[in-house]
Amino acid sequence: MSKLNGLIIKITGGFYYVEAEDRIYECKARGVFRKKGFSPLVGDYVEVDVPENDGYCSIESISERKNSLVRPALANLDTLVIVSSVVEPAVNTYIIDKMICAAVSKGIEPVVVFSKTDLQPCDEYLEIYRKSGIKAIEYSSITNKGVDDIKEVLKGRISAFSGNTGVGKSTLLNALFPALRLETGEISNKLGRGRHTTRTVELFKCFGGYVADTPGFSTVDLDRYELIRKDDLQHCFPEFRDYISECKFTSCAHVCEKGCAVLEAVENGEISKSRHDSYVRMYNEVKDIKDWQLK
């Protein structure tokens, strides 16, 4: 029996597929994980026992995770690429901001990509997010503008894509990974699962890192699984950080209080009003939710 360290890249039918030393090993997980209510996830770094003769490999231990998501079920994500079209459908900054907060709360870097920029410029939105300290990229499927910038943020990282229907996410993924989409289709057919109905997560090697084949976030998933406590929400807006300590009261909610340095920064144009409006809306959604309801 030999031991290898690897990465879970797919889970299906009770089997875990672990990439280790340039090979894929089909593994079972030890029963101790089920007893503890702790299941391995795609993206987990694990230690695997490989038998010398016939027999299943087994996952013996799971390294500490830096983050994990409930849906899609994924661990150790580095980057979330949030795709939004500038027209058809129009930009919804509130949905973008919710996805950004979900990412930041988990220690995941959010990157916003504005698509269909050949139809309408996106300068005002680029300014909102870049001023907020969030990487924002404009993309055109006609000219392929932005493709190289997007590839750069994926290099050497575990990434996932998110975006509402119609924003051009599939077109972007085709431009980035033409071979990957063919491979994904073949695997979906082989497993007998529908391409548009699966919730299975799978990692594919790209640009020295991995990209998750997943439906990504939806607003339903965010509201159900990734709610953020009201006291933690302020820390999910990077542009607030320099002002929070300057508020008159330590209990300041940054919504309408006198002496709030965040509100003053909004008035002075140092913080985007659009971003603060999203914060207030999110705060009001969670302010009455008890801690036990978030578990």
C-alpha positions in Angstrom: 0.0 0.0 0.0 1.4 3.4 -1.0 0.1 6.9 -0.1 -0.3 9.7 -2.5 -1.4 13.3 -2.1 -3.9 14.5 -4.7 -6.9 16.7 -5.6 -10.5 15.5 -6.0 -11.6 16.6 -9.5 -15.0 14.8 -9.7 -17.5 12.9 -7.6 -20.1 10.6 -9.1 -22.0 7.5 -8.0 -20.2 7.3 -4.7 -16.8 7.3 -6.3 -14.2 10.1 -5.9 -11.8 10.8 -8.8 -8.5 12.0 -7.5 -5.7 13.5 -9.6 -2.3 12.6 -8.2 1.1 12.5 -9.9 -0.5 13.0 -13.4 -2.9 10.1 -13.0 -6.6 9.9 -12.1 -7.4 7.4 -9.3 -10.9 6.1 -8.7 -11.4 6.1 -4.9 -13.8 5.3 -2.1 -14.0 7.4 1.0 -13.5 5.9 4.5 -16.7 5.4 6.5 -15.3 7.6 9.2 -16.1 10.6 7.1 -19.8 9.7 7.0 -19.9 9.0 10.7 -18.6 12.5 11.4 -21.0 14.0 8.8 -18.0 15.4 6.9 -18.0 14.5 3.2 -15.2 15.0 0.8 -15.8 17.7 -1.9 -14.5 18.5 -5.3 -11.5 20.7 -4.8 -10.4 18.9 -1.6 -6.7 18.1 -1.2 -6.6 14.5 0.1 -4.3 11.7 1.0 -5.1 8.4 -0.8 -4.1 4.9 -0.1 -3.3 3.0 -3.3 -3.2 -0.8 -3.0 -0.3 -2.7 -4.6 -2.7 -5.3 -6.0 -6.3 -5.1 -7.1 -8.8 -3.2 -5.0 -10.1 0.2 -4.6 -8.0 3.2 -3.6 -9.3 4.9 -0.5 -9.3 8.5 0.7 -7.7 8.4 4.1 -7.6 12.1 5.1 -8.7 15.6 3.9 -6.5 18.6 4.2 -7.9 21.7 6.0 -10.1 23.7 3.6 -9.6 27.4 3.1 -13.3 27.7 2.1 -16.2 25.6 0.8 -19.6 26.3 -0.8 -22.8 24.4 -0.3 -24.2 24.8 -3.8 -22.3 24.3 -6.0 -20.5 21.8 -3.6 -16.9 22.9 -4.1 -13.9 23.5 -1.8 -10.8 25.6 -2.0 -12.0 28.0 -4.7 -9.6 30.8 -5.5 -11.6 32.9 -8.0 -15.2 33.5 -8.9 -15.7 35.0 -12.3 -19.1 36.9 -12.3 -20.3 37.5 -15.9 -22.9 40.2 -16.6 -24.0 41.6 -19.9 -24.4 45.3 -20.4 -27.5 44.8 -22.5 -30.1 42.1 -23.2 -30.3 41.6 -20.2 -29.2 44.9 -18.7 -26.7 45.1 -15.8 -28.2 44.3 -12.4 -25.6 45.7 -9.9 -27.5 44.2 -6.9 -27.1 40.6 -8.2 -23.4 41.3 -9.0 -22.9 42.8 -5.5 -24.6 39.8 -3.8 -22.2 37.4 -5.7 -19.2 39.6 -4.8 -20.2 39.5 -1.1 -20.7 35.7 -1.2 -17.2 35.4 -2.7 -15.5 37.8 -0.3 -17.1 36.2 2.7 -15.4 32.9 1.8 -12.0 34.4 1.0 -12.6 34.0 -2.8 -11.4 36.7 -5.2 -14.4 38.1 -7.2 -13.7 39.2 -10.8 -16.5 40.9 -12.7 -16.7 40.5 -16.5 -19.0 42.7 -18.6 -20.0 41.0 -21.8 -21.6 42.3 -25.0 -19.5 45.5 -24.8 -19.6 45.7 -28.6 -23.3 46.6 -28.3 -22.9 49.2 -25.5 -19.9 50.6 -23.6 -19.5 49.6 -19.9 -17.2 52.4 -18.7 -19.6 53.5 -15.8 -19.7 49.9 -14.5 -15.9 49.4 -14.8 -15.5 52.6 -12.7 -17.9 51.4 -10.0 -16.0 48.1 -9.4 -12.5 49.2 -10.0 -13.0 52.1 -7.6 -14.2 49.5 -5.1 -11.0 47.5 -5.4 -12.6 44.7 -7.5 -11.1 43.5 -10.7 -13.4 44.3 -13.6 -12.9 43.3 -17.3 -14.8 44.3 -20.5 -15.4 41.4 -22.9 -16.6 41.3 -26.5 -17.4 38.0 -28.3 -17.0 39.9 -31.6 -13.5 41.2 -31.1 -12.5 38.8 -28.3 -11.4 41.9 -26.3 -10.7 40.9 -22.7 -10.1 37.1 -23.3 -6.4 37.4 -22.6 -7.1 39.4 -19.4 -9.6 36.7 -18.2 -7.1 33.9 -19.0 -4.6 35.8 -16.8 -6.8 35.8 -13.7 -7.4 32.0 -14.1 -3.7 31.0 -14.3 -2.7 28.6 -11.6 -6.0 28.9 -9.7 -9.2 27.0 -9.0 -11.9 29.1 -10.6 -15.7 28.9 -11.2 -18.0 31.0 -13.4 -21.3 32.6 -12.5 -23.9 34.5 -14.5 -27.6 34.7 -15.2 -29.1 33.2 -18.3 -28.5 35.3 -21.4 -25.4 37.2 -20.3 -23.1 35.3 -22.7 -21.4 33.0 -20.2 -21.5 30.0 -22.6 -20.1 32.1 -25.4 -17.3 33.3 -23.2 -16.5 29.7 -22.0 -16.4 28.6 -25.6 -13.9 31.4 -26.4 -11.7 30.4 -23.4 -12.0 26.6 -23.5 -13.1 25.4 -27.0 -11.8 21.9 -26.3 -13.2 21.8 -22.7 -16.8 22.1 -23.8 -16.5 19.2 -26.2 -15.0 17.1 -23.5 -17.7 18.1 -21.1 -20.4 17.1 -23.5 -18.8 13.7 -24.0 -18.5 13.1 -20.3 -22.1 14.2 -19.7 -23.3 11.7 -22.4 -21.2 8.9 -21.0 -22.6 9.4 -17.5 -26.1 9.6 -18.9 -26.9 12.9 -17.2 -28.4 16.0 -18.8 -26.2 18.8 -19.7 -28.6 21.4 -18.4 -29.9 19.6 -15.3 -26.8 18.4 -13.5 -25.6 19.9 -10.3 -22.4 17.8 -10.4 -19.2 19.7 -10.1 -16.1 18.7 -12.0 -12.6 20.3 -12.3 -10.8 20.6 -15.6 -7.2 21.6 -16.1 -6.8 25.0 -17.7 -4.0 27.6 -17.8 -2.0 25.8 -15.1 -5.0 25.7 -12.8 -8.5 24.3 -12.8 -11.9 25.5 -13.9 -15.1 24.1 -12.3 -17.7 22.8 -14.7 -20.7 23.8 -12.6 -23.9 25.7 -13.1 -22.4 28.3 -10.7 -24.3 30.5 -8.3 -28.0 31.4 -8.7 -29.8 34.0 -6.6 -31.8 31.2 -5.0 -28.6 29.5 -3.9 -27.2 32.8 -2.5 -30.4 33.5 -0.5 -30.7 29.9 0.8 -27.1 28.9 1.4 -24.8 31.9 1.5 -26.5 34.4 3.7 -24.1 36.6 5.6 -24.6 37.9 9.2 -25.5 41.6 9.4 -22.3 42.3 11.5 -20.1 40.6 8.9 -21.7 42.2 5.8 -19.7 45.4 6.1 -16.4 43.5 5.7 -17.6 42.0 2.4 -17.4 45.5 0.8 -13.6 46.1 0.4 -14.1 49.9 -0.1 -15.7 50.2 3.4 -12.5 49.0 5.2 -10.7 52.4 5.4 -13.7 54.1 6.8 -15.3 51.7 9.3 -13.0 52.6 12.1 -13.7 56.3 11.7 -17.4 56.0 12.4 -18.6 57.9 15.5 -20.1 54.7 17.0 -18.5 51.3 17.0 -22.0 49.7 16.5 -22.6 51.8 13.4 -24.6 49.9 10.7 -23.5 52.3 8.0 -27.1 52.6 6.8 -28.4 56.0 8.1 -26.5 56.8 11.3 -25.1 60.3 12.1 -21.4 60.4 12.2 -21.0 57.5 9.8 -17.7 57.8 7.9 -19.0 55.3 5.3 -22.0 57.5 4.5 -19.8 60.6 4.4 -17.5 58.8 1.9 -20.6 58.0 -0.3 -21.6 61.6 -0.2 -18.1 62.7 -1.2 -18.0 60.2 -4.1 -15.3 58.1 -2.5 -17.6 55.1 -2.3 -20.0 54.3 -5.1 -23.7 55.1 -4.3 -24.7 52.0 -6.3 -22.5 49.8 -4.1 -23.8 51.4 -0.9 -27.4 51.0 -2.1 -26.7 47.3 -2.5 -25.2 47.1 1.0 -28.3 48.7 2.6 -30.6 46.4 0.7 -28.7 43.3 1.8 -28.4 44.6 5.4 -32.2 45.1 5.6 -32.7 41.6 4.3 -30.6 39.9 7.0 -30.9 42.4 10.0 -33.7 40.4 11.6 -32.4 36.9 10.9 -31.1 35.1 14.0 -27.8 33.3 14.1 -29.4 29.9 14.4 -31.3 30.5 11.1 -28.0 31.0 9.3 -26.6 27.6 10.3 
